[in-house]
Amino acid sequence: MKLISISSNETVVSFSNGTEILFSYNTPVAGRRLVDGALQIFKTNKKWSRTTSKHISKYLNTFIRDEVAELSQEEINSLGYNIKGVQNV
């Protein structure tokens, strides 16, 4: 697991299995993962603050992809806290 601080209140957690999760403040809001061998770029379908929305947009702009899956906040929370080695504390 690798923790990358992008800016104040904006962090990416990268895992050896290829999953990457963007945290805005303390909330996982976007990322990438492998689904059936294909890369999936995703973001939350929940509306957050203006700053968090900017964090998400900036992160998604780092990928050359037209398709971004919208996942429920609950599913992203699960990804962020149920990957081996990460616990919801």
Backbone as XML, in Angstrom:
<?xml version="1.0"?>
<chain id="A" units="angstrom">
  <residue number="1" name="MET">
    <atom name="N" x="0.853" y="-1.168" z="0.000"/>
    <atom name="CA" x="0.000" y="0.000" z="0.000"/>
    <atom name="C" x="0.899" y="1.231" z="0.000"/>
  </residue>
  <residue number="2" name="LYS">
    <atom name="N" x="0.526" y="2.197" z="-0.813"/>
    <atom name="CA" x="1.296" y="3.429" z="-0.910"/>
    <atom name="C" x="0.359" y="4.608" z="-0.722"/>
  </residue>
  <residue number="3" name="LEU">
    <atom name="N" x="0.747" y="5.523" z="0.118"/>
    <atom name="CA" x="-0.038" y="6.722" z="0.415"/>
    <atom name="C" x="0.627" y="7.911" z="-0.269"/>
  </residue>
  <residue number="4" name="ILE">
    <atom name="N" x="-0.135" y="8.613" z="-1.129"/>
    <atom name="CA" x="0.404" y="9.736" z="-1.880"/>
    <atom name="C" x="-0.414" y="10.983" z="-1.556"/>
  </residue>
  <residue number="5" name="SER">
    <atom name="N" x="0.221" y="11.958" z="-0.916"/>
    <atom name="CA" x="-0.450" y="13.217" z="-0.620"/>
    <atom name="C" x="-0.366" y="14.099" z="-1.858"/>
  </residue>
  <residue number="6" name="ILE">
    <atom name="N" x="-1.518" y="14.448" z="-2.429"/>
    <atom name="CA" x="-1.558" y="15.258" z="-3.639"/>
    <atom name="C" x="-1.562" y="16.734" z="-3.276"/>
  </residue>
  <residue number="7" name="SER">
    <atom name="N" x="-2.377" y="17.093" z="-2.331"/>
    <atom name="CA" x="-2.444" y="18.459" z="-1.835"/>
    <atom name="C" x="-3.142" y="18.423" z="-0.487"/>
  </residue>
  <residue number="8" name="SER">
    <atom name="N" x="-3.342" y="19.588" z="0.077"/>
    <atom name="CA" x="-4.030" y="19.655" z="1.352"/>
    <atom name="C" x="-5.405" y="18.999" z="1.224"/>
  </residue>
  <residue number="9" name="ASN">
    <atom name="N" x="-5.685" y="18.033" z="2.068"/>
    <atom name="CA" x="-6.972" y="17.337" z="2.111"/>
    <atom name="C" x="-7.263" y="16.494" z="0.875"/>
  </residue>
  <residue number="10" name="GLU">
    <atom name="N" x="-6.227" y="16.084" z="0.152"/>
    <atom name="CA" x="-6.395" y="15.275" z="-1.050"/>
    <atom name="C" x="-5.277" y="14.226" z="-1.086"/>
  </residue>
  <residue number="11" name="THR">
    <atom name="N" x="-5.683" y="12.934" z="-0.986"/>
    <atom name="CA" x="-4.720" y="11.849" z="-0.880"/>
    <atom name="C" x="-5.144" y="10.682" z="-1.759"/>
  </residue>
  <residue number="12" name="VAL">
    <atom name="N" x="-4.172" y="9.999" z="-2.338"/>
    <atom name="CA" x="-4.439" y="8.787" z="-3.101"/>
    <atom name="C" x="-3.780" y="7.627" z="-2.368"/>
  </residue>
  <residue number="13" name="VAL">
    <atom name="N" x="-4.541" y="6.537" z="-2.198"/>
    <atom name="CA" x="-4.006" y="5.306" z="-1.643"/>
    <atom name="C" x="-3.929" y="4.311" z="-2.786"/>
  </residue>
  <residue number="14" name="SER">
    <atom name="N" x="-2.738" y="3.786" z="-3.005"/>
    <atom name="CA" x="-2.499" y="2.863" z="-4.110"/>
    <atom name="C" x="-2.152" y="1.496" z="-3.538"/>
  </residue>
  <residue number="15" name="PHE">
    <atom name="N" x="-2.775" y="0.443" z="-4.074"/>
    <atom name="CA" x="-2.581" y="-0.915" z="-3.588"/>
    <atom name="C" x="-1.876" y="-1.771" z="-4.642"/>
  </residue>
  <residue number="16" name="SER">
    <atom name="N" x="-1.197" y="-2.801" z="-4.194"/>
    <atom name="CA" x="-0.430" y="-3.658" z="-5.097"/>
    <atom name="C" x="-1.302" y="-4.410" z="-6.103"/>
  </residue>
  <residue number="17" name="ASN">
    <atom name="N" x="-2.603" y="-4.514" z="-5.844"/>
    <atom name="CA" x="-3.495" y="-5.213" z="-6.774"/>
    <atom name="C" x="-3.985" y="-4.304" z="-7.910"/>
  </residue>
  <residue number="18" name="GLY">
    <atom name="N" x="-3.467" y="-3.079" z="-7.968"/>
    <atom name="CA" x="-3.844" y="-2.150" z="-9.030"/>
    <atom name="C" x="-4.942" y="-1.175" z="-8.649"/>
  </residue>
  <residue number="19" name="THR">
    <atom name="N" x="-5.577" y="-1.395" z="-7.524"/>
    <atom name="CA" x="-6.629" y="-0.485" z="-7.066"/>
    <atom name="C" x="-6.001" y="0.790" z="-6.533"/>
  </residue>
  <residue number="20" name="GLU">
    <atom name="N" x="-6.636" y="1.899" z="-6.840"/>
    <atom name="CA" x="-6.194" y="3.206" z="-6.365"/>
    <atom name="C" x="-7.445" y="3.962" z="-5.929"/>
  </residue>
  <residue number="21" name="ILE">
    <atom name="N" x="-7.393" y="4.597" z="-4.772"/>
    <atom name="CA" x="-8.559" y="5.313" z="-4.262"/>
    <atom name="C" x="-8.173" y="6.736" z="-3.887"/>
  </residue>
  <residue number="22" name="LEU">
    <atom name="N" x="-8.936" y="7.691" z="-4.412"/>
    <atom name="CA" x="-8.761" y="9.096" z="-4.071"/>
    <atom name="C" x="-9.603" y="9.409" z="-2.844"/>
  </residue>
  <residue number="23" name="PHE">
    <atom name="N" x="-8.955" y="10.000" z="-1.848"/>
    <atom name="CA" x="-9.650" y="10.470" z="-0.663"/>
    <atom name="C" x="-9.663" y="11.991" z="-0.702"/>
  </residue>
  <residue number="24" name="SER">
    <atom name="N" x="-10.818" y="12.577" z="-0.537"/>
    <atom name="CA" x="-10.944" y="14.015" z="-0.368"/>
    <atom name="C" x="-11.319" y="14.217" z="1.095"/>
  </residue>
  <residue number="25" name="TYR">
    <atom name="N" x="-10.486" y="14.928" z="1.793"/>
    <atom name="CA" x="-10.572" y="14.996" z="3.250"/>
    <atom name="C" x="-10.414" y="13.559" z="3.750"/>
  </residue>
  <residue number="26" name="ASN">
    <atom name="N" x="-11.356" y="12.990" z="4.436"/>
    <atom name="CA" x="-11.235" y="11.606" z="4.909"/>
    <atom name="C" x="-12.199" y="10.666" z="4.203"/>
  </residue>
  <residue number="27" name="THR">
    <atom name="N" x="-12.705" y="11.070" z="3.051"/>
    <atom name="CA" x="-13.733" y="10.304" z="2.362"/>
    <atom name="C" x="-13.229" y="9.778" z="1.024"/>
  </residue>
  <residue number="28" name="PRO">
    <atom name="N" x="-13.360" y="8.463" z="0.781"/>
    <atom name="CA" x="-12.998" y="7.930" z="-0.527"/>
    <atom name="C" x="-14.061" y="8.348" z="-1.550"/>
  </residue>
  <residue number="29" name="VAL">
    <atom name="N" x="-13.632" y="8.961" z="-2.668"/>
    <atom name="CA" x="-14.614" y="9.521" z="-3.602"/>
    <atom name="C" x="-14.406" y="9.120" z="-5.058"/>
  </residue>
  <residue number="30" name="ALA">
    <atom name="N" x="-13.246" y="8.559" z="-5.407"/>
    <atom name="CA" x="-12.987" y="8.176" z="-6.795"/>
    <atom name="C" x="-11.818" y="7.203" z="-6.811"/>
  </residue>
  <residue number="31" name="GLY">
    <atom name="N" x="-11.562" y="6.637" z="-7.988"/>
    <atom name="CA" x="-10.412" y="5.743" z="-8.083"/>
    <atom name="C" x="-10.394" y="4.945" z="-9.355"/>
  </residue>
  <residue number="32" name="ARG">
    <atom name="N" x="-9.571" y="3.914" z="-9.314"/>
    <atom name="CA" x="-9.469" y="2.973" z="-10.430"/>
    <atom name="C" x="-9.298" y="1.583" z="-9.848"/>
  </residue>
  <residue number="33" name="ARG">
    <atom name="N" x="-9.741" y="0.586" z="-10.612"/>
    <atom name="CA" x="-9.605" y="-0.802" z="-10.185"/>
    <atom name="C" x="-9.730" y="-1.698" z="-11.409"/>
  </residue>
  <residue number="34" name="LEU">
    <atom name="N" x="-9.306" y="-2.938" z="-11.247"/>
    <atom name="CA" x="-9.492" y="-3.916" z="-12.308"/>
    <atom name="C" x="-10.791" y="-4.667" z="-12.058"/>
  </residue>
  <residue number="35" name="VAL">
    <atom name="N" x="-11.620" y="-4.739" z="-13.085"/>
    <atom name="CA" x="-12.873" y="-5.492" z="-13.017"/>
    <atom name="C" x="-12.858" y="-6.445" z="-14.203"/>
  </residue>
  <residue number="36" name="ASP">
    <atom name="N" x="-12.801" y="-7.738" z="-13.910"/>
    <atom name="CA" x="-12.716" y="-8.768" z="-14.956"/>
    <atom name="C" x="-11.569" y="-8.491" z="-15.921"/>
  </residue>
  <residue number="37" name="GLY">
    <atom name="N" x="-10.437" y="-8.059" z="-15.379"/>
    <atom name="CA" x="-9.244" y="-7.821" z="-16.177"/>
    <atom name="C" x="-9.189" y="-6.491" z="-16.908"/>
  </residue>
  <residue number="38" name="ALA">
    <atom name="N" x="-10.257" y="-5.700" z="-16.826"/>
    <atom name="CA" x="-10.294" y="-4.398" z="-17.507"/>
    <atom name="C" x="-10.221" y="-3.275" z="-16.473"/>
  </residue>
  <residue number="39" name="LEU">
    <atom name="N" x="-9.530" y="-2.206" z="-16.836"/>
    <atom name="CA" x="-9.412" y="-1.056" z="-15.941"/>
    <atom name="C" x="-10.729" y="-0.295" z="-15.884"/>
  </residue>
  <residue number="40" name="GLN">
    <atom name="N" x="-11.206" y="-0.059" z="-14.684"/>
    <atom name="CA" x="-12.414" y="0.741" z="-14.478"/>
    <atom name="C" x="-12.030" y="1.990" z="-13.696"/>
  </residue>
  <residue number="41" name="ILE">
    <atom name="N" x="-12.372" y="3.144" z="-14.252"/>
    <atom name="CA" x="-12.206" y="4.418" z="-13.562"/>
    <atom name="C" x="-13.572" y="4.739" z="-12.968"/>
  </residue>
  <residue number="42" name="PHE">
    <atom name="N" x="-13.609" y="5.148" z="-11.707"/>
    <atom name="CA" x="-14.907" y="5.382" z="-11.071"/>
    <atom name="C" x="-14.888" y="6.630" z="-10.206"/>
  </residue>
  <residue number="43" name="LYS">
    <atom name="N" x="-16.094" y="7.109" z="-9.937"/>
    <atom name="CA" x="-16.289" y="8.224" z="-9.012"/>
    <atom name="C" x="-17.591" y="8.000" z="-8.277"/>
  </residue>
  <residue number="44" name="THR">
    <atom name="N" x="-17.760" y="8.713" z="-7.202"/>
    <atom name="CA" x="-18.982" y="8.603" z="-6.413"/>
    <atom name="C" x="-20.158" y="9.242" z="-7.147"/>
  </residue>
  <residue number="45" name="ASN">
    <atom name="N" x="-21.345" y="8.723" z="-6.890"/>
    <atom name="CA" x="-22.548" y="9.353" z="-7.451"/>
    <atom name="C" x="-23.152" y="10.353" z="-6.463"/>
  </residue>
  <residue number="46" name="LYS">
    <atom name="N" x="-22.538" y="10.458" z="-5.296"/>
    <atom name="CA" x="-23.017" y="11.389" z="-4.276"/>
    <atom name="C" x="-22.471" y="12.789" z="-4.554"/>
  </residue>
  <residue number="47" name="LYS">
    <atom name="N" x="-23.283" y="13.788" z="-4.340"/>
    <atom name="CA" x="-22.850" y="15.177" z="-4.512"/>
    <atom name="C" x="-22.180" y="15.646" z="-3.228"/>
  </residue>
  <residue number="48" name="TRP">
    <atom name="N" x="-20.937" y="16.124" z="-3.382"/>
    <atom name="CA" x="-20.177" y="16.606" z="-2.249"/>
    <atom name="C" x="-19.944" y="18.099" z="-2.392"/>
  </residue>
  <residue number="49" name="SER">
    <atom name="N" x="-19.108" y="18.632" z="-1.546"/>
    <atom name="CA" x="-18.805" y="20.068" z="-1.568"/>
    <atom name="C" x="-18.104" y="20.465" z="-2.867"/>
  </residue>
  <residue number="50" name="ARG">
    <atom name="N" x="-18.035" y="21.759" z="-3.085"/>
    <atom name="CA" x="-17.364" y="22.287" z="-4.268"/>
    <atom name="C" x="-15.892" y="21.860" z="-4.311"/>
  </residue>
  <residue number="51" name="THR">
    <atom name="N" x="-15.240" y="21.888" z="-3.164"/>
    <atom name="CA" x="-13.830" y="21.506" z="-3.105"/>
    <atom name="C" x="-13.642" y="20.028" z="-3.426"/>
  </residue>
  <residue number="52" name="THR">
    <atom name="N" x="-14.459" y="19.172" z="-2.851"/>
    <atom name="CA" x="-14.365" y="17.740" z="-3.147"/>
    <atom name="C" x="-14.659" y="17.478" z="-4.614"/>
  </residue>
  <residue number="53" name="SER">
    <atom name="N" x="-15.621" y="18.173" z="-5.186"/>
    <atom name="CA" x="-15.912" y="18.027" z="-6.616"/>
    <atom name="C" x="-14.696" y="18.413" z="-7.456"/>
  </residue>
  <residue number="54" name="LYS">
    <atom name="N" x="-13.974" y="19.447" z="-7.043"/>
    <atom name="CA" x="-12.749" y="19.843" z="-7.747"/>
    <atom name="C" x="-11.676" y="18.767" z="-7.619"/>
  </residue>
  <residue number="55" name="HIS">
    <atom name="N" x="-11.558" y="18.157" z="-6.432"/>
    <atom name="CA" x="-10.592" y="17.082" z="-6.231"/>
    <atom name="C" x="-10.899" y="15.929" z="-7.184"/>
  </residue>
  <residue number="56" name="ILE">
    <atom name="N" x="-12.171" y="15.561" z="-7.293"/>
    <atom name="CA" x="-12.577" y="14.461" z="-8.166"/>
    <atom name="C" x="-12.260" y="14.793" z="-9.621"/>
  </residue>
  <residue number="57" name="SER">
    <atom name="N" x="-12.626" y="15.986" z="-10.059"/>
    <atom name="CA" x="-12.387" y="16.383" z="-11.458"/>
    <atom name="C" x="-10.897" y="16.385" z="-11.784"/>
  </residue>
  <residue number="58" name="LYS">
    <atom name="N" x="-10.100" y="16.932" z="-10.886"/>
    <atom name="CA" x="-8.656" y="16.985" z="-11.114"/>
    <atom name="C" x="-8.078" y="15.571" z="-11.221"/>
  </residue>
  <residue number="59" name="TYR">
    <atom name="N" x="-8.521" y="14.676" z="-10.349"/>
    <atom name="CA" x="-8.056" y="13.286" z="-10.369"/>
    <atom name="C" x="-8.460" y="12.597" z="-11.669"/>
  </residue>
  <residue number="60" name="LEU">
    <atom name="N" x="-9.724" y="12.737" z="-12.060"/>
    <atom name="CA" x="-10.209" y="12.069" z="-13.273"/>
    <atom name="C" x="-9.512" y="12.591" z="-14.519"/>
  </residue>
  <residue number="61" name="ASN">
    <atom name="N" x="-9.091" y="13.835" z="-14.506"/>
    <atom name="CA" x="-8.388" y="14.407" z="-15.650"/>
    <atom name="C" x="-7.002" y="13.809" z="-15.855"/>
  </residue>
  <residue number="62" name="THR">
    <atom name="N" x="-6.510" y="13.027" z="-14.905"/>
    <atom name="CA" x="-5.211" y="12.384" z="-15.071"/>
    <atom name="C" x="-5.312" y="11.135" z="-15.938"/>
  </residue>
  <residue number="63" name="PHE">
    <atom name="N" x="-6.534" y="10.721" z="-16.262"/>
    <atom name="CA" x="-6.762" y="9.534" z="-17.086"/>
    <atom name="C" x="-7.271" y="9.940" z="-18.461"/>
  </residue>
  <residue number="64" name="ILE">
    <atom name="N" x="-6.802" y="9.248" z="-19.476"/>
    <atom name="CA" x="-7.311" y="9.480" z="-20.831"/>
    <atom name="C" x="-8.391" y="8.435" z="-21.059"/>
  </residue>
  <residue number="65" name="ARG">
    <atom name="N" x="-9.568" y="8.711" z="-20.540"/>
    <atom name="CA" x="-10.703" y="7.783" z="-20.618"/>
    <atom name="C" x="-11.970" y="8.592" z="-20.849"/>
  </residue>
  <residue number="66" name="ASP">
    <atom name="N" x="-12.838" y="8.078" z="-21.678"/>
    <atom name="CA" x="-14.124" y="8.727" z="-21.885"/>
    <atom name="C" x="-15.164" y="8.240" z="-20.887"/>
  </residue>
  <residue number="67" name="GLU">
    <atom name="N" x="-14.984" y="7.023" z="-20.428"/>
    <atom name="CA" x="-16.007" y="6.397" z="-19.601"/>
    <atom name="C" x="-15.584" y="6.358" z="-18.135"/>
  </residue>
  <residue number="68" name="VAL">
    <atom name="N" x="-16.409" y="6.940" z="-17.289"/>
    <atom name="CA" x="-16.189" y="6.913" z="-15.847"/>
    <atom name="C" x="-17.438" y="6.320" z="-15.212"/>
  </residue>
  <residue number="69" name="ALA">
    <atom name="N" x="-17.259" y="5.225" z="-14.487"/>
    <atom name="CA" x="-18.385" y="4.579" z="-13.814"/>
    <atom name="C" x="-18.749" y="5.380" z="-12.572"/>
  </residue>
  <residue number="70" name="GLU">
    <atom name="N" x="-20.041" y="5.526" z="-12.345"/>
    <atom name="CA" x="-20.509" y="6.148" z="-11.107"/>
    <atom name="C" x="-20.927" y="5.041" z="-10.153"/>
  </residue>
  <residue number="71" name="LEU">
    <atom name="N" x="-20.274" y="4.998" z="-9.010"/>
    <atom name="CA" x="-20.581" y="4.005" z="-7.985"/>
    <atom name="C" x="-21.253" y="4.692" z="-6.809"/>
  </residue>
  <residue number="72" name="SER">
    <atom name="N" x="-22.040" y="3.921" z="-6.076"/>
    <atom name="CA" x="-22.646" y="4.492" z="-4.874"/>
    <atom name="C" x="-21.546" y="4.784" z="-3.860"/>
  </residue>
  <residue number="73" name="GLN">
    <atom name="N" x="-21.781" y="5.756" z="-3.006"/>
    <atom name="CA" x="-20.796" y="6.093" z="-1.980"/>
    <atom name="C" x="-20.537" y="4.892" z="-1.083"/>
  </residue>
  <residue number="74" name="GLU">
    <atom name="N" x="-21.563" y="4.091" z="-0.827"/>
    <atom name="CA" x="-21.404" y="2.910" z="0.020"/>
    <atom name="C" x="-20.427" y="1.911" z="-0.610"/>
  </residue>
  <residue number="75" name="GLU">
    <atom name="N" x="-20.508" y="1.723" z="-1.936"/>
    <atom name="CA" x="-19.600" y="0.793" z="-2.604"/>
    <atom name="C" x="-18.161" y="1.310" z="-2.556"/>
  </residue>
  <residue number="76" name="ILE">
    <atom name="N" x="-17.979" y="2.602" z="-2.762"/>
    <atom name="CA" x="-16.630" y="3.173" z="-2.679"/>
    <atom name="C" x="-16.101" y="3.090" z="-1.254"/>
  </residue>
  <residue number="77" name="ASN">
    <atom name="N" x="-16.953" y="3.329" z="-0.282"/>
    <atom name="CA" x="-16.535" y="3.176" z="1.116"/>
    <atom name="C" x="-16.031" y="1.764" z="1.361"/>
  </residue>
  <residue number="78" name="SER">
    <atom name="N" x="-16.758" y="0.788" z="0.824"/>
    <atom name="CA" x="-16.387" y="-0.607" z="0.992"/>
    <atom name="C" x="-15.017" y="-0.884" z="0.361"/>
  </residue>
  <residue number="79" name="LEU">
    <atom name="N" x="-14.767" y="-0.333" z="-0.809"/>
    <atom name="CA" x="-13.461" y="-0.500" z="-1.462"/>
    <atom name="C" x="-12.355" y="0.101" z="-0.617"/>
  </residue>
  <residue number="80" name="GLY">
    <atom name="N" x="-12.632" y="1.258" z="-0.062"/>
    <atom name="CA" x="-11.622" y="1.970" z="0.715"/>
    <atom name="C" x="-11.300" y="1.345" z="2.043"/>
  </residue>
  <residue number="81" name="TYR">
    <atom name="N" x="-12.235" y="0.591" z="2.597"/>
    <atom name="CA" x="-12.017" y="0.071" z="3.936"/>
    <atom name="C" x="-11.940" y="-1.435" z="4.014"/>
  </residue>
  <residue number="82" name="ASN">
    <atom name="N" x="-12.239" y="-2.149" z="2.945"/>
    <atom name="CA" x="-12.245" y="-3.598" z="3.016"/>
    <atom name="C" x="-11.157" y="-4.248" z="2.176"/>
  </residue>
  <residue number="83" name="ILE">
    <atom name="N" x="-10.229" y="-3.476" z="1.669"/>
    <atom name="CA" x="-9.086" y="-4.033" z="0.973"/>
    <atom name="C" x="-8.097" y="-4.493" z="2.019"/>
  </residue>
  <residue number="84" name="LYS">
    <atom name="N" x="-7.503" y="-5.655" z="1.795"/>
    <atom name="CA" x="-6.575" y="-6.250" z="2.763"/>
    <atom name="C" x="-5.589" y="-5.208" z="3.287"/>
  </residue>
  <residue number="85" name="GLY">
    <atom name="N" x="-5.513" y="-5.098" z="4.587"/>
    <atom name="CA" x="-4.557" y="-4.198" z="5.212"/>
    <atom name="C" x="-5.133" y="-2.841" z="5.587"/>
  </residue>
  <residue number="86" name="VAL">
    <atom name="N" x="-6.378" y="-2.570" z="5.190"/>
    <atom name="CA" x="-6.993" y="-1.285" z="5.504"/>
    <atom name="C" x="-8.213" y="-1.555" z="6.366"/>
  </residue>
  <residue number="87" name="GLN">
    <atom name="N" x="-8.316" y="-0.856" z="7.457"/>
    <atom name="CA" x="-9.448" y="-1.037" z="8.354"/>
    <atom name="C" x="-10.139" y="0.270" z="8.604"/>
  </residue>
  <residue number="88" name="ASN">
    <atom name="N" x="-11.434" y="0.227" z="8.781"/>
    <atom name="CA" x="-12.223" y="1.408" z="9.143"/>
    <atom name="C" x="-12.081" y="1.602" z="10.640"/>
  </residue>
  <residue number="89" name="VAL">
    <atom name="N" x="-11.343" y="2.626" z="11.028"/>
    <atom name="CA" x="-11.118" y="2.874" z="12.464"/>
    <atom name="C" x="-11.734" y="4.173" z="12.879"/>
  </residue>
</chain>
